[in-house]
Amino acid sequence: MIDSQYTKDLLDSIVDGITNVKGEDITILDLREVENAFCQYFVICNGKSNTQVSAIAASVERLVKTEMHERPYHVEGTQNKHWILMDYTNVIVHIFQNEHREFYDIEGLWGDAIETRIEMNY
């Protein structure tokens, strides 16, 4: 269960930003019960190209700014666009190209987290 309305709204805005540009394989990892976790949630998705990965990041940033009046605390990976990380403090967004997501296997590294897959209708 999500512990605050703010966090639920933030997660919803992030997922909407991803789906607006047809990001794929959206997974939310709930890290609240994982010892030594440095945030509450990871949102993980992937795109098919540098262009789509960049578009997903831009869509998430735009939608979260519009709906939540928040900007990411930190963003990494915008130059190579293989893996863009967006840090919203209690939620970290990972946007991968397919092969990089498989290689880094964040879901496997955080196997103690509760995993929720988001169904997409496109």
BELCORDA-V190642 format. One line per field, one symbol per residue. phi: phi as a letter, one per 30 degrees, with the letter a starting at -180 (. if undefined). psi: psi as a letter, one per 20 degrees, with the letter a starting at -180 (. if undefined). burial: 1 if it has 16 or more other ideal C-beta (glycine too) atoms within 10 Angstrom, else 0. Layout:
BEGIN
phi = ???
psi = ???
burial = ???
END
This chain:
BEGIN
phi = .ddbdedddddddddddddechdchdbccdcdcddidcadbccbabbdaeddeddddddddddddddchbcddabbjddchdaccbccidbcccccdeddddddheeddcddddcbccdccb
psi = ppiqhggghggggggghghhklqrlppppojhjppjqjrhqppprqrirggggghgggggggghgghikqqqhqpqjighkhoppookfipppooqqghhggghlhhhhlhiqppppppql.
burial = 01000010011011101110101111111110010010011111111000011111101110110000010100001000111111010111111110011000011001001000000000
END
